[in-house]
Amino acid sequence: MHQIVIVGGGAGGLELATRLGDILGRKGRARVTLVDCSRTHLWKPLLHEVAAGSMDLDHHALDYLAQARWHHFRFQLGRMDGLDRARRGVMVAPTFDEEGRELIPRREIAYDTLVIAVGSHTNDFDTPGAREHAVSLDTHEQAEIFHRRLVNACIRANSQAGPLRPEQLKVAIIGGGATGVELAAELHKTTRELVAYGFDKIDPEKDVRFTIIEAAPRILPAVPERVSKAAEELLRGLNVRVLAGERVTKVTADGVMTAGGKKIPAELTVWAAGIKAPDFLKDVGGLETNRSNQLVVRETLETTRDPDVFAFGDCACCPWPGHEHCVPPRAQAAHQQATHLVRNLARRLAGRPLEPYVYRDFGSLLSLGEYSTVGSLMGFLLGGSIFIEGLFARLMYVSLYRMHLYALHGLAKVAFDTLARLITRRTEPRVKLH
């Protein structure tokens, strides 16, 4: 039986495994295996809400083993760290439990077709102190770590006898992209709700401060300027400090230094600037990579040096005809590529030629929590983009997550889960308190 191995259970990888399992695995046309180093999946654009405490991870995380059983594929827990293309084997590092004991030994998983979808993580550019003193939001574990530190900072400040230090209850967010901007707005809301639960010595309007530091001339440099300006105006209205054109040179335990000589006091620092693919891809199986460790692929999503190995999502550099750079690392691109690969892998099994993938940019949406949602939709009929904001933009933003859930579960389950969460939301605190 043809062995299809998918490495990486992010939005694209899990959608691909689910659909291939339903189409090929259920009928016995192929054995589909998903490999991931985590036991649960969470849609990555939601991580800033987990970090802020406005979303409970337990209510939204999806268990890979359960999804595999429901949709006719196999799940293997582990982290890929090598590739033997001659033997067609994926090398998986040993897995350890919380006490450091080996849970699963090192192993090799055989494949006939390999799909690599390991995503990306933030790039700290080897900035001094970044790894020691800043938290990234690449995984739900990191998001939960930040939230615990935030709650602990409030507890500490509320119980101490003396005045607050200059950096106390100050948050520096390095990177003014979508993650940084959405996190700042979400934190503005949740810290005020958090303080309302008995932190009577903290004045959120005076004591809690947020600063976004962006190296580019404006925040949200990848979206239309009108969207960027609208977001910045709203952030300034929330008293969020925005420093554009400032490159961070050092992160310390009590703040951030910039190339312009500014010192931003901060008890908590989030690094949300830049992305790169995992480092192990640089040397994996001799496949071609670029400076960001992304695997270089053809328009069919095959890697340039091996037609049996495909890659997509943030870890792949896919050609974008008419543009100098690759397809941008967006959730909509990963969803489109997963859908395309379902068709292409079926064609591959049938011995038919593969079709090229063509990226369609549907625009950008930015959620600023309960305050507003702004964005631009590509108006194909008008030949340009359409600026949207308010309730309509919010509904469009929410629909992106619902589309992801629909791809994983189908309409009925998504409808019932949505109703259940609306009910439980009314019986629980508005912000996670631990």
C-alpha positions, 0 to 999 in steps of 0.5 A: 500500500502506498505510504503517505507521510505528513510531517507537521500538524499545523493548520495545513498539515492537519487539514491535509491528513484529515482530507487524505484520510477521508478520501484515500485512507478510508478506502484503503488506497493509501496509508496516511501518517501524520507526525508531530511533536505535540499531542494537540493542535491549536490554530496558530492565529489564536495563540495571542488570545491564549497568551492574553488569557481570553481563550482557554486552550482546553476548549479549543485544542484538538487531540491528534489521536482522536482526529486520526481515529475519526478520519482514517489516518495514523498519528505518530508523536515525535519530532523529525530531525533527519531524512534518508532519501535513498531509503525513503525514511523519515528520522524521528527523534526520541520522545521524553515524558515530563520527568525526562524519561524516554517515552518513544525511542528514536525511529525511522518511518518509511514513506513513498510520498513525503509531505513536509509542513513543519511551519515556521517560528519567530526569528530573533536574529541572534539579538542579545538577551532575546532567548533568555528574557523574551517569550515567543508565541510559536506554540501553545506552551509558550503562550501559556507561559506568557499568560502565567507570567502576566498573572503572576506579575499582577499578583506580585504587584498587588501584594507588595508593600512598596511602589511599583518599579519602573518596569513593573506591569509594563509589556514590550512587544517586539514586532508590529506585525499581525501577532504583535498588534493583535496581542497588544489590543487583546492584552489591553482588554484582558488585563483590565478584566483580570485586575477587576478580580480582586487586584484593587491596588492596581490601576490599569489606566495608570500602571499597566502599559504596552509598547510595540516596537517595529523596525519597519517605518510603520506597523503592519508593513505587509498590509495596505497602508490604510489598514496599518494607519487605522490599526495604529490610530486605534492602538494609540486611542488605547494608550498603546505606545507605538515605536516604528523605525526602531530596531531592537539591539538588546533584551534584558530582564527589565527592558528593551534597548533599541538602535536609536538609544531608547530604553523601554522598561518592561517586566514582560517582553514578547518577541513577535518579529520575523519568521524562519523555518526550523533550523534542521531543514538546512541540512535535511536530506540535501534538499534545497533551502533558502536563507530563511531555511525554507525548502524551495519547491516547484509550482507543483509543491514538489521539492526541487531535488526530489519529486517524492518529497513535497513541502508547503506552508510557512516552511516552503518557498513556493514560486509566486509568478509575477512577484519577486518573492515567494508566496507569503506565509499566511494561513490562507496560503497553507489552506489553499496549498493543502486543498491543492495537494489533496488533488495532486496526491490523488493524481500522483497515485493515479499516475497522472501529471501534477497541476501547478498551484496558483496563489490567490490573495483574498486580502488581510484581516486584523482583529483588535479584540472587542474594539474593532476589526479592520482589513482589506479584501481583494476585489477581483471584479474591481481590480483592487482591494476594498477596505473594510472595518467594524462588524462586517470585518469581524464576521469575516475574521471569525469565519476564517477560524470556522472555515478551518474547523469545517475542514477538520470536522464538517458542518454539523460538529462545527455548528454544535461546538459553536453553540456549546461554546456560546453557552459555556462562555456565559458561565465562566470568567471572561479571562483565564485567571491561572 
